[in-house]
Amino acid sequence: MAHLRSGAEQAEWFARYPGVIERAAELGLSCAFDLQLVAPKLPDFPVPEGHNEMSWLRELAYVVH
């Protein structure tokens, strides 16, 4: 089963490659950008009462089929 490793697991997994985790973090930071810069202004999406768009998306994402 696929999963994200913890920081400790990553450190152990990549211990034979000194500095690789730090360089990966630097690369990630250099690639980061604000999604507001590229996201179009979309119309509101209808969601059930008691939810906002983010909470409803989260609910849908966690549904187990």
All heavy atoms as TSV, in Angstrom:
chain	resi	resn	atom	element	x	y	z
A	1	MET	N	N	0.845	-1.183	0.000
A	1	MET	CA	C	0.000	0.000	0.000
A	1	MET	C	C	0.890	1.245	0.000
A	1	MET	O	O	1.847	1.336	0.749
A	1	MET	CB	C	-0.887	-0.031	1.243
A	1	MET	CG	C	-1.823	1.116	1.335
A	1	MET	SD	S	-2.975	0.780	2.694
A	1	MET	CE	C	-3.604	2.380	2.931
A	2	ALA	N	N	0.583	2.183	-0.832
A	2	ALA	CA	C	1.363	3.415	-0.929
A	2	ALA	C	C	1.027	4.348	0.226
A	2	ALA	O	O	-0.111	4.409	0.689
A	2	ALA	CB	C	1.067	4.110	-2.253
A	3	HIS	N	N	2.042	5.043	0.712
A	3	HIS	CA	C	1.839	6.026	1.770
A	3	HIS	C	C	3.001	7.006	1.766
A	3	HIS	O	O	4.036	6.752	1.151
A	3	HIS	CB	C	1.726	5.349	3.134
A	3	HIS	CG	C	3.017	4.747	3.611
A	3	HIS	ND1	N	3.478	3.546	3.159
A	3	HIS	CD2	C	3.945	5.206	4.484
A	3	HIS	CE1	C	4.634	3.269	3.741
A	3	HIS	NE2	N	4.946	4.273	4.543
A	4	LEU	N	N	2.819	8.125	2.454
A	4	LEU	CA	C	3.903	9.085	2.614
A	4	LEU	C	C	4.720	8.689	3.823
A	4	LEU	O	O	4.177	8.373	4.873
A	4	LEU	CB	C	3.338	10.498	2.796
A	4	LEU	CG	C	2.565	11.059	1.615
A	4	LEU	CD1	C	1.987	12.427	1.974
A	4	LEU	CD2	C	3.467	11.183	0.407
A	5	ARG	N	N	6.018	8.685	3.670
A	5	ARG	CA	C	6.891	8.339	4.790
A	5	ARG	C	C	7.065	9.538	5.718
A	5	ARG	O	O	7.069	10.677	5.273
A	5	ARG	CB	C	8.254	7.902	4.269
A	5	ARG	CG	C	8.224	6.607	3.508
A	5	ARG	CD	C	9.638	6.224	3.067
A	5	ARG	NE	N	9.621	4.993	2.327
A	5	ARG	CZ	C	9.449	4.903	1.020
A	5	ARG	NH1	N	9.308	6.001	0.311
A	5	ARG	NH2	N	9.436	3.739	0.423
A	6	SER	N	N	7.280	9.244	6.990
A	6	SER	CA	C	7.547	10.309	7.960
A	6	SER	C	C	8.939	10.875	7.690
A	6	SER	O	O	9.745	10.282	6.959
A	6	SER	CB	C	7.486	9.753	9.379
A	6	SER	OG	O	8.594	8.882	9.610
A	7	GLY	N	N	9.236	12.004	8.318
A	7	GLY	CA	C	10.563	12.582	8.179
A	7	GLY	C	C	11.645	11.619	8.635
A	7	GLY	O	O	12.703	11.492	7.997
A	8	ALA	N	N	11.392	10.908	9.746
A	8	ALA	CA	C	12.368	9.934	10.252
A	8	ALA	C	C	12.559	8.792	9.263
A	8	ALA	O	O	13.692	8.343	9.017
A	8	ALA	CB	C	11.909	9.400	11.601
A	9	GLU	N	N	11.470	8.302	8.677
A	9	GLU	CA	C	11.571	7.233	7.676
A	9	GLU	C	C	12.350	7.698	6.451
A	9	GLU	O	O	13.174	6.960	5.902
A	9	GLU	CB	C	10.184	6.757	7.254
A	9	GLU	CG	C	9.456	5.966	8.304
A	9	GLU	CD	C	8.046	5.627	7.873
A	9	GLU	OE1	O	7.296	6.550	7.478
A	9	GLU	OE2	O	7.687	4.437	7.930
A	10	GLN	N	N	12.080	8.925	6.009
A	10	GLN	CA	C	12.800	9.473	4.860
A	10	GLN	C	C	14.294	9.569	5.160
A	10	GLN	O	O	15.129	9.217	4.332
A	10	GLN	CB	C	12.264	10.855	4.481
A	10	GLN	CG	C	10.882	10.843	3.912
A	10	GLN	CD	C	10.832	10.327	2.492
A	10	GLN	OE1	O	11.217	9.204	2.186
A	10	GLN	NE2	N	10.347	11.158	1.602
A	11	ALA	N	N	14.622	10.058	6.356
A	11	ALA	CA	C	16.029	10.203	6.738
A	11	ALA	C	C	16.723	8.843	6.725
A	11	ALA	O	O	17.859	8.722	6.235
A	11	ALA	CB	C	16.137	10.859	8.106
A	12	GLU	N	N	16.048	7.827	7.252
A	12	GLU	CA	C	16.639	6.482	7.250
A	12	GLU	C	C	16.762	5.934	5.831
A	12	GLU	O	O	17.780	5.369	5.456
A	12	GLU	CB	C	15.769	5.548	8.103
A	12	GLU	CG	C	16.326	4.157	8.229
A	12	GLU	CD	C	15.459	3.257	9.092
A	12	GLU	OE1	O	14.699	3.770	9.927
A	12	GLU	OE2	O	15.553	2.027	8.914
A	13	TRP	N	N	15.714	6.110	5.037
A	13	TRP	CA	C	15.669	5.584	3.676
A	13	TRP	C	C	16.787	6.180	2.805
A	13	TRP	O	O	17.389	5.494	1.998
A	13	TRP	CB	C	14.291	5.897	3.083
A	13	TRP	CG	C	14.017	5.291	1.742
A	13	TRP	CD1	C	14.211	5.885	0.537
A	13	TRP	CD2	C	13.490	3.992	1.465
A	13	TRP	NE1	N	13.836	5.039	-0.475
A	13	TRP	CE2	C	13.383	3.862	0.074
A	13	TRP	CE3	C	13.094	2.933	2.273
A	13	TRP	CZ2	C	12.904	2.717	-0.532
A	13	TRP	CZ3	C	12.605	1.792	1.658
A	13	TRP	CH2	C	12.520	1.686	0.283
A	14	PHE	N	N	17.035	7.497	2.974
A	14	PHE	CA	C	18.005	8.188	2.128
A	14	PHE	C	C	19.327	8.492	2.833
A	14	PHE	O	O	20.100	9.317	2.359
A	14	PHE	CB	C	17.398	9.482	1.588
A	14	PHE	CG	C	16.293	9.236	0.598
A	14	PHE	CD1	C	14.968	9.435	0.958
A	14	PHE	CD2	C	16.574	8.798	-0.680
A	14	PHE	CE1	C	13.946	9.196	0.057
A	14	PHE	CE2	C	15.563	8.557	-1.596
A	14	PHE	CZ	C	14.243	8.752	-1.229
A	15	ALA	N	N	19.605	7.821	3.945
A	15	ALA	CA	C	20.827	8.083	4.715
A	15	ALA	C	C	22.091	7.896	3.877
A	15	ALA	O	O	23.091	8.587	4.078
A	15	ALA	CB	C	20.867	7.180	5.948
A	16	ARG	N	N	22.063	6.997	2.915
A	16	ARG	CA	C	23.261	6.757	2.096
A	16	ARG	C	C	23.508	7.858	1.057
A	16	ARG	O	O	24.489	7.822	0.344
A	16	ARG	CB	C	23.179	5.391	1.436
A	16	ARG	CG	C	22.039	5.250	0.475
A	16	ARG	CD	C	21.985	3.853	-0.111
A	16	ARG	NE	N	20.727	3.680	-0.804
A	16	ARG	CZ	C	20.174	2.527	-1.046
A	16	ARG	NH1	N	20.753	1.420	-0.652
A	16	ARG	NH2	N	19.043	2.452	-1.677
A	17	TYR	N	N	22.598	8.810	0.966
A	17	TYR	CA	C	22.739	9.939	0.033
A	17	TYR	C	C	22.760	11.246	0.830
A	17	TYR	O	O	21.749	11.950	0.904
A	17	TYR	CB	C	21.595	9.971	-0.977
A	17	TYR	CG	C	21.424	8.688	-1.740
A	17	TYR	CD1	C	20.345	7.845	-1.467
A	17	TYR	CD2	C	22.332	8.307	-2.722
A	17	TYR	CE1	C	20.177	6.653	-2.166
A	17	TYR	CE2	C	22.173	7.114	-3.421
A	17	TYR	CZ	C	21.097	6.296	-3.137
A	17	TYR	OH	O	20.937	5.128	-3.822
A	18	PRO	N	N	23.892	11.600	1.412
A	18	PRO	CA	C	23.967	12.802	2.261
A	18	PRO	C	C	23.490	14.059	1.535
A	18	PRO	O	O	23.862	14.312	0.390
A	18	PRO	CB	C	25.449	12.907	2.603
A	18	PRO	CG	C	25.999	11.535	2.377
A	18	PRO	CD	C	25.169	10.928	1.281
A	19	GLY	N	N	22.626	14.814	2.206
A	19	GLY	CA	C	22.160	16.087	1.681
A	19	GLY	C	C	20.990	16.009	0.719
A	19	GLY	O	O	20.437	17.036	0.333
A	20	VAL	N	N	20.579	14.805	0.316
A	20	VAL	CA	C	19.531	14.696	-0.706
A	20	VAL	C	C	18.182	15.225	-0.200
A	20	VAL	O	O	17.439	15.852	-0.955
A	20	VAL	CB	C	19.412	13.253	-1.242
A	20	VAL	CG1	C	18.787	12.319	-0.228
A	20	VAL	CG2	C	18.634	13.217	-2.545
A	21	ILE	N	N	17.866	14.990	1.070
A	21	ILE	CA	C	16.579	15.470	1.596
A	21	ILE	C	C	16.565	16.992	1.639
A	21	ILE	O	O	15.583	17.628	1.246
A	21	ILE	CB	C	16.292	14.863	2.983
A	21	ILE	CG1	C	16.095	13.350	2.836
A	21	ILE	CG2	C	15.079	15.509	3.626
A	21	ILE	CD1	C	15.944	12.610	4.133
A	22	GLU	N	N	17.664	17.578	2.084
A	22	GLU	CA	C	17.747	19.041	2.135
A	22	GLU	C	C	17.639	19.638	0.735
A	22	GLU	O	O	16.950	20.627	0.524
A	22	GLU	CB	C	19.057	19.477	2.792
A	22	GLU	CG	C	19.140	19.142	4.269
A	22	GLU	CD	C	19.509	17.682	4.567
A	22	GLU	OE1	O	19.848	16.929	3.612
A	22	GLU	OE2	O	19.445	17.307	5.744
A	23	ARG	N	N	18.313	19.021	-0.224
A	23	ARG	CA	C	18.243	19.525	-1.606
A	23	ARG	C	C	16.841	19.373	-2.185
A	23	ARG	O	O	16.363	20.231	-2.922
A	23	ARG	CB	C	19.286	18.836	-2.481
A	23	ARG	CG	C	20.695	19.319	-2.178
A	23	ARG	CD	C	21.714	18.927	-3.240
A	23	ARG	NE	N	21.845	17.481	-3.403
A	23	ARG	CZ	C	22.633	16.698	-2.670
A	23	ARG	NH1	N	23.364	17.219	-1.710
A	23	ARG	NH2	N	22.697	15.406	-2.900
A	24	ALA	N	N	16.163	18.273	-1.839
A	24	ALA	CA	C	14.780	18.082	-2.306
A	24	ALA	C	C	13.870	19.154	-1.715
A	24	ALA	O	O	12.993	19.681	-2.408
A	24	ALA	CB	C	14.281	16.693	-1.939
A	25	ALA	N	N	14.081	19.480	-0.444
A	25	ALA	CA	C	13.276	20.532	0.189
A	25	ALA	C	C	13.534	21.879	-0.470
A	25	ALA	O	O	12.598	22.649	-0.723
A	25	ALA	CB	C	13.582	20.603	1.685
A	26	GLU	N	N	14.786	22.171	-0.773
A	26	GLU	CA	C	15.116	23.424	-1.464
A	26	GLU	C	C	14.464	23.471	-2.835
A	26	GLU	O	O	13.927	24.513	-3.245
A	26	GLU	CB	C	16.631	23.562	-1.607
A	26	GLU	CG	C	17.351	23.813	-0.307
A	26	GLU	CD	C	18.867	23.699	-0.449
A	26	GLU	OE1	O	19.369	23.549	-1.582
A	26	GLU	OE2	O	19.544	23.738	0.592
A	27	LEU	N	N	14.496	22.357	-3.552
A	27	LEU	CA	C	13.872	22.298	-4.879
A	27	LEU	C	C	12.366	22.543	-4.768
A	27	LEU	O	O	11.797	23.312	-5.540
A	27	LEU	CB	C	14.132	20.944	-5.531
A	27	LEU	CG	C	13.478	20.720	-6.885
A	27	LEU	CD1	C	13.964	21.731	-7.908
A	27	LEU	CD2	C	13.720	19.296	-7.361
A	28	GLY	N	N	11.735	21.907	-3.778
A	28	GLY	CA	C	10.303	22.113	-3.574
A	28	GLY	C	C	9.970	23.566	-3.307
A	28	GLY	O	O	9.019	24.113	-3.865
A	29	LEU	N	N	10.768	24.203	-2.450
A	29	LEU	CA	C	10.533	25.623	-2.155
A	29	LEU	C	C	10.735	26.493	-3.387
A	29	LEU	O	O	9.990	27.452	-3.603
A	29	LEU	CB	C	11.453	26.087	-1.025
A	29	LEU	CG	C	11.101	25.571	0.363
A	29	LEU	CD1	C	12.188	25.968	1.365
A	29	LEU	CD2	C	9.747	26.090	0.801
A	30	SER	N	N	11.713	26.163	-4.210
A	30	SER	CA	C	11.963	26.980	-5.398
A	30	SER	C	C	10.862	26.816	-6.449
A	30	SER	O	O	10.669	27.686	-7.286
A	30	SER	CB	C	13.325	26.653	-6.008
A	30	SER	OG	O	13.311	25.375	-6.615
A	31	CYS	N	N	10.126	25.712	-6.384
A	31	CYS	CA	C	9.037	25.461	-7.344
A	31	CYS	C	C	7.688	25.971	-6.846
A	31	CYS	O	O	6.723	25.997	-7.604
A	31	CYS	CB	C	8.916	23.965	-7.615
A	31	CYS	SG	S	10.322	23.243	-8.468
A	32	ALA	N	N	7.604	26.340	-5.591
A	32	ALA	CA	C	6.330	26.738	-5.001
A	32	ALA	C	C	5.830	28.058	-5.596
A	32	ALA	O	O	6.617	28.934	-5.945
A	32	ALA	CB	C	6.481	26.880	-3.488
A	33	PHE	N	N	4.526	28.162	-5.711
A	33	PHE	CA	C	3.905	29.403	-6.179
A	33	PHE	C	C	2.505	29.491	-5.604
A	33	PHE	O	O	1.940	28.498	-5.152
A	33	PHE	CB	C	3.863	29.484	-7.713
A	33	PHE	CG	C	3.085	28.368	-8.355
A	33	PHE	CD1	C	1.739	28.522	-8.628
A	33	PHE	CD2	C	3.706	27.167	-8.672
A	33	PHE	CE1	C	1.014	27.499	-9.215
A	33	PHE	CE2	C	2.990	26.138	-9.255
A	33	PHE	CZ	C	1.642	26.302	-9.526
A	34	ASP	N	N	1.956	30.666	-5.597
A	34	ASP	CA	C	0.622	30.910	-5.072
A	34	ASP	C	C	-0.407	30.533	-6.132
A	34	ASP	O	O	-0.393	31.094	-7.240
A	34	ASP	CB	C	0.494	32.386	-4.692
A	34	ASP	CG	C	-0.827	32.723	-4.026
A	34	ASP	OD1	O	-1.735	31.872	-4.000
A	34	ASP	OD2	O	-0.933	33.850	-3.531
A	35	LEU	N	N	-1.282	29.602	-5.820
A	35	LEU	CA	C	-2.291	29.177	-6.791
A	35	LEU	C	C	-3.221	30.313	-7.201
A	35	LEU	O	O	-3.822	30.273	-8.269
A	35	LEU	CB	C	-3.104	28.010	-6.241
A	35	LEU	CG	C	-2.366	26.678	-6.176
A	35	LEU	CD1	C	-3.259	25.618	-5.526
A	35	LEU	CD2	C	-1.944	26.224	-7.554
A	36	GLN	N	N	-3.352	31.339	-6.363
A	36	GLN	CA	C	-4.198	32.480	-6.719
A	36	GLN	C	C	-3.673	33.176	-7.977
A	36	GLN	O	O	-4.429	33.843	-8.682
A	36	GLN	CB	C	-4.269	33.477	-5.565
A	36	GLN	CG	C	-4.943	32.933	-4.319
A	36	GLN	CD	C	-6.410	32.583	-4.562
A	36	GLN	OE1	O	-7.092	33.195	-5.372
A	36	GLN	NE2	N	-6.884	31.576	-3.856
A	37	LEU	N	N	-2.397	33.017	-8.263
A	37	LEU	CA	C	-1.816	33.661	-9.444
A	37	LEU	C	C	-2.272	33.018	-10.743
A	37	LEU	O	O	-2.293	33.659	-11.783
A	37	LEU	CB	C	-0.280	33.615	-9.368
A	37	LEU	CG	C	0.357	34.351	-8.195
A	37	LEU	CD1	C	1.862	34.111	-8.180
A	37	LEU	CD2	C	0.059	35.837	-8.278
A	38	VAL	N	N	-2.622	31.735	-10.701
A	38	VAL	CA	C	-2.985	31.028	-11.925
A	38	VAL	C	C	-4.424	30.506	-11.924
A	38	VAL	O	O	-4.904	30.048	-12.949
A	38	VAL	CB	C	-2.027	29.842	-12.197
A	38	VAL	CG1	C	-0.632	30.342	-12.453
A	38	VAL	CG2	C	-2.048	28.848	-11.068
A	39	ALA	N	N	-5.083	30.552	-10.778
A	39	ALA	CA	C	-6.434	30.005	-10.683
A	39	ALA	C	C	-7.444	30.986	-11.277
A	39	ALA	O	O	-7.443	32.162	-10.926
A	39	ALA	CB	C	-6.790	29.717	-9.224
A	40	PRO	N	N	-8.279	30.506	-12.149
A	40	PRO	CA	C	-9.324	31.387	-12.677
A	40	PRO	C	C	-10.371	31.646	-11.598
A	40	PRO	O	O	-10.501	30.875	-10.648
A	40	PRO	CB	C	-9.928	30.573	-13.817
A	40	PRO	CG	C	-9.682	29.154	-13.429
A	40	PRO	CD	C	-8.379	29.148	-12.674
A	41	LYS	N	N	-11.084	32.726	-11.732
A	41	LYS	CA	C	-12.182	33.019	-10.808
A	41	LYS	C	C	-13.382	32.207	-11.274
A	41	LYS	O	O	-14.041	32.527	-12.267
A	41	LYS	CB	C	-12.499	34.518	-10.799
A	41	LYS	CG	C	-13.656	34.887	-9.903
A	41	LYS	CD	C	-13.380	34.542	-8.452
A	41	LYS	CE	C	-14.579	34.949	-7.604
A	41	LYS	NZ	N	-14.736	34.176	-6.410
A	42	LEU	N	N	-13.636	31.109	-10.593
A	42	LEU	CA	C	-14.726	30.223	-10.961
A	42	LEU	C	C	-15.986	30.597	-10.197
A	42	LEU	O	O	-15.918	31.152	-9.098
A	42	LEU	CB	C	-14.343	28.773	-10.638
A	42	LEU	CG	C	-13.112	28.244	-11.375
A	42	LEU	CD1	C	-12.752	26.861	-10.851
A	42	LEU	CD2	C	-13.348	28.207	-12.872
A	43	PRO	N	N	-17.142	30.270	-10.750
A	43	PRO	CA	C	-18.383	30.555	-10.023
A	43	PRO	C	C	-18.472	29.671	-8.779
A	43	PRO	O	O	-17.834	28.621	-8.695
A	43	PRO	CB	C	-19.472	30.205	-11.036
A	43	PRO	CG	C	-18.832	29.310	-12.015
A	43	PRO	CD	C	-17.372	29.660	-12.042
A	44	ASP	N	N	-19.259	30.097	-7.811
A	44	ASP	CA	C	-19.473	29.296	-6.619
A	44	ASP	C	C	-20.062	27.946	-7.000
A	44	ASP	O	O	-20.848	27.834	-7.945
A	44	ASP	CB	C	-20.419	30.006	-5.650
A	44	ASP	CG	C	-19.784	31.249	-5.040
A	44	ASP	OD1	O	-18.540	31.321	-4.991
A	44	ASP	OD2	O	-20.538	32.144	-4.615
A	45	PHE	N	N	-19.670	26.916	-6.268
A	45	PHE	CA	C	-20.173	25.563	-6.508
A	45	PHE	C	C	-21.207	25.250	-5.444
A	45	PHE	O	O	-20.959	25.472	-4.255
A	45	PHE	CB	C	-19.010	24.568	-6.440
A	45	PHE	CG	C	-19.396	23.177	-6.829
A	45	PHE	CD1	C	-19.439	22.802	-8.157
A	45	PHE	CD2	C	-19.714	22.243	-5.864
A	45	PHE	CE1	C	-19.796	21.509	-8.525
A	45	PHE	CE2	C	-20.082	20.944	-6.214
A	45	PHE	CZ	C	-20.115	20.584	-7.553
A	46	PRO	N	N	-22.372	24.746	-5.833
A	46	PRO	CA	C	-23.404	24.455	-4.830
A	46	PRO	C	C	-22.972	23.289	-3.934
A	46	PRO	O	O	-22.530	22.251	-4.424
A	46	PRO	CB	C	-24.637	24.087	-5.662
A	46	PRO	CG	C	-24.108	23.678	-6.989
A	46	PRO	CD	C	-22.818	24.427	-7.188
A	47	VAL	N	N	-23.077	23.489	-2.627
A	47	VAL	CA	C	-22.700	22.452	-1.668
A	47	VAL	C	C	-23.809	22.287	-0.643
A	47	VAL	O	O	-24.611	23.200	-0.435
A	47	VAL	CB	C	-21.370	22.801	-0.952
A	47	VAL	CG1	C	-20.217	22.850	-1.936
A	47	VAL	CG2	C	-21.482	24.109	-0.197
A	48	PRO	N	N	-23.894	21.131	0.000
A	48	PRO	CA	C	-24.933	20.910	1.006
A	48	PRO	C	C	-24.809	21.884	2.177
A	48	PRO	O	O	-23.707	22.345	2.493
A	48	PRO	CB	C	-24.673	19.478	1.481
A	48	PRO	CG	C	-23.876	18.838	0.407
A	48	PRO	CD	C	-23.085	19.938	-0.216
A	49	GLU	N	N	-25.905	22.152	2.817
A	49	GLU	CA	C	-25.910	23.037	3.981
A	49	GLU	C	C	-24.957	22.486	5.045
A	49	GLU	O	O	-24.857	21.288	5.248
A	49	GLU	CB	C	-27.327	23.151	4.539
A	49	GLU	CG	C	-27.448	24.228	5.591
A	49	GLU	CD	C	-28.889	24.559	5.902
A	49	GLU	OE1	O	-29.741	24.424	5.007
A	49	GLU	OE2	O	-29.134	24.961	7.048
A	50	GLY	N	N	-24.256	23.386	5.683
A	50	GLY	CA	C	-23.293	22.992	6.703
A	50	GLY	C	C	-21.888	22.803	6.158
A	50	GLY	O	O	-20.968	22.500	6.906
A	51	HIS	N	N	-21.725	22.954	4.852
A	51	HIS	CA	C	-20.413	22.807	4.217
A	51	HIS	C	C	-20.066	24.070	3.444
A	51	HIS	O	O	-20.940	24.795	2.993
A	51	HIS	CB	C	-20.410	21.638	3.218
A	51	HIS	CG	C	-20.367	20.296	3.854
A	51	HIS	ND1	N	-19.215	19.740	4.346
A	51	HIS	CD2	C	-21.343	19.388	4.065
A	51	HIS	CE1	C	-19.480	18.547	4.841
A	51	HIS	NE2	N	-20.777	18.308	4.677
A	52	ASN	N	N	-18.769	24.290	3.276
A	52	ASN	CA	C	-18.298	25.247	2.283
A	52	ASN	C	C	-17.635	24.409	1.201
A	52	ASN	O	O	-17.593	23.173	1.298
A	52	ASN	CB	C	-17.360	26.299	2.898
A	52	ASN	CG	C	-16.127	25.687	3.524
A	52	ASN	OD1	O	-15.578	24.692	3.038
A	52	ASN	ND2	N	-15.662	26.262	4.620
A	53	GLU	N	N	-17.124	25.031	0.170
A	53	GLU	CA	C	-16.569	24.256	-0.946
A	53	GLU	C	C	-15.420	23.354	-0.494
A	53	GLU	O	O	-15.318	22.200	-0.920
A	53	GLU	CB	C	-16.130	25.188	-2.073
A	53	GLU	CG	C	-17.317	25.835	-2.765
A	53	GLU	CD	C	-16.919	26.845	-3.821
A	53	GLU	OE1	O	-15.764	27.278	-3.858
A	53	GLU	OE2	O	-17.800	27.211	-4.622
A	54	MET	N	N	-14.548	23.861	0.384
A	54	MET	CA	C	-13.414	23.053	0.834
A	54	MET	C	C	-13.862	21.894	1.718
A	54	MET	O	O	-13.383	20.774	1.573
A	54	MET	CB	C	-12.391	23.911	1.568
A	54	MET	CG	C	-11.609	24.836	0.657
A	54	MET	SD	S	-10.765	23.978	-0.707
A	54	MET	CE	C	-9.613	22.971	0.180
A	55	SER	N	N	-14.783	22.125	2.635
A	55	SER	CA	C	-15.218	21.036	3.521
A	55	SER	C	C	-15.976	19.967	2.730
A	55	SER	O	O	-15.865	18.775	3.012
A	55	SER	CB	C	-16.057	21.571	4.675
A	55	SER	OG	O	-17.310	22.047	4.227
A	56	TRP	N	N	-16.730	20.383	1.718
A	56	TRP	CA	C	-17.460	19.410	0.902
A	56	TRP	C	C	-16.492	18.597	0.047
A	56	TRP	O	O	-16.642	17.385	-0.086
A	56	TRP	CB	C	-18.504	20.108	0.046
A	56	TRP	CG	C	-19.338	19.169	-0.778
A	56	TRP	CD1	C	-19.498	19.183	-2.126
A	56	TRP	CD2	C	-20.137	18.078	-0.307
A	56	TRP	NE1	N	-20.329	18.169	-2.521
A	56	TRP	CE2	C	-20.742	17.468	-1.418
A	56	TRP	CE3	C	-20.389	17.551	0.955
A	56	TRP	CZ2	C	-21.578	16.365	-1.313
A	56	TRP	CZ3	C	-21.227	16.445	1.060
A	56	TRP	CH2	C	-21.810	15.868	-0.073
A	57	LEU	N	N	-15.494	19.236	-0.520
A	57	LEU	CA	C	-14.484	18.509	-1.288
A	57	LEU	C	C	-13.764	17.507	-0.384
A	57	LEU	O	O	-13.536	16.361	-0.776
A	57	LEU	CB	C	-13.477	19.487	-1.905
A	57	LEU	CG	C	-12.322	18.864	-2.684
A	57	LEU	CD1	C	-12.824	18.006	-3.837
A	57	LEU	CD2	C	-11.379	19.947	-3.177
A	58	ARG	N	N	-13.416	17.939	0.825
A	58	ARG	CA	C	-12.767	17.033	1.770
A	58	ARG	C	C	-13.665	15.847	2.062
A	58	ARG	O	O	-13.225	14.691	2.076
A	58	ARG	CB	C	-12.435	17.784	3.065
A	58	ARG	CG	C	-11.605	16.996	4.043
A	58	ARG	CD	C	-11.211	17.825	5.257
A	58	ARG	NE	N	-10.443	19.009	4.885
A	58	ARG	CZ	C	-10.883	20.256	4.983
A	58	ARG	NH1	N	-12.077	20.511	5.444
A	58	ARG	NH2	N	-10.129	21.263	4.626
A	59	GLU	N	N	-14.950	16.090	2.284
A	59	GLU	CA	C	-15.917	15.011	2.542
A	59	GLU	C	C	-15.947	14.035	1.371
A	59	GLU	O	O	-15.907	12.818	1.570
A	59	GLU	CB	C	-17.291	15.632	2.770
A	59	GLU	CG	C	-18.371	14.662	3.115
A	59	GLU	CD	C	-18.390	14.295	4.582
A	59	GLU	OE1	O	-17.770	14.993	5.403
A	59	GLU	OE2	O	-19.036	13.281	4.907
A	60	LEU	N	N	-16.009	14.551	0.168
A	60	LEU	CA	C	-16.047	13.685	-1.010
A	60	LEU	C	C	-14.754	12.891	-1.189
A	60	LEU	O	O	-14.760	11.739	-1.600
A	60	LEU	CB	C	-16.315	14.525	-2.271
A	60	LEU	CG	C	-17.699	15.161	-2.367
A	60	LEU	CD1	C	-17.753	16.086	-3.572
A	60	LEU	CD2	C	-18.783	14.125	-2.396
A	61	ALA	N	N	-13.642	13.522	-0.860
A	61	ALA	CA	C	-12.334	12.879	-1.032
A	61	ALA	C	C	-12.148	11.718	-0.059
A	61	ALA	O	O	-11.444	10.761	-0.352
A	61	ALA	CB	C	-11.212	13.880	-0.862
A	62	TYR	N	N	-12.778	11.798	1.110
A	62	TYR	CA	C	-12.611	10.758	2.124
A	62	TYR	C	C	-13.664	9.663	2.050
A	62	TYR	O	O	-13.650	8.749	2.842
A	62	TYR	CB	C	-12.581	11.368	3.521
A	62	TYR	CG	C	-11.274	12.031	3.822
A	62	TYR	CD1	C	-11.197	13.402	3.975
A	62	TYR	CD2	C	-10.108	11.295	3.947
A	62	TYR	CE1	C	-9.981	14.030	4.251
A	62	TYR	CE2	C	-8.894	11.897	4.208
A	62	TYR	CZ	C	-8.851	13.263	4.367
A	62	TYR	OH	O	-7.656	13.878	4.631
A	63	VAL	N	N	-14.568	9.741	1.097
A	63	VAL	CA	C	-15.590	8.707	0.960
A	63	VAL	C	C	-14.913	7.411	0.527
A	63	VAL	O	O	-14.134	7.389	-0.418
A	63	VAL	CB	C	-16.666	9.118	-0.075
A	63	VAL	CG1	C	-17.596	7.971	-0.376
A	63	VAL	CG2	C	-17.441	10.322	0.427
A	64	VAL	N	N	-15.183	6.353	1.244
A	64	VAL	CA	C	-14.622	5.038	0.907
A	64	VAL	C	C	-15.675	4.251	0.160
A	64	VAL	O	O	-16.795	4.077	0.634
A	64	VAL	CB	C	-14.195	4.292	2.186
A	64	VAL	CG1	C	-13.653	2.917	1.841
A	64	VAL	CG2	C	-13.204	5.112	2.975
A	65	HIS	N	N	-15.300	3.785	-1.005
A	65	HIS	CA	C	-16.260	3.006	-1.824
A	65	HIS	C	C	-16.074	1.540	-1.587
A	65	HIS	O	O	-15.087	0.978	-1.519
A	65	HIS	CB	C	-16.082	3.309	-3.305
A	65	HIS	CG	C	-16.401	4.736	-3.630
A	65	HIS	ND1	N	-17.675	5.197	-3.748
A	65	HIS	CD2	C	-15.602	5.812	-3.829
A	65	HIS	CE1	C	-17.643	6.486	-4.031
A	65	HIS	NE2	N	-16.403	6.870	-4.086
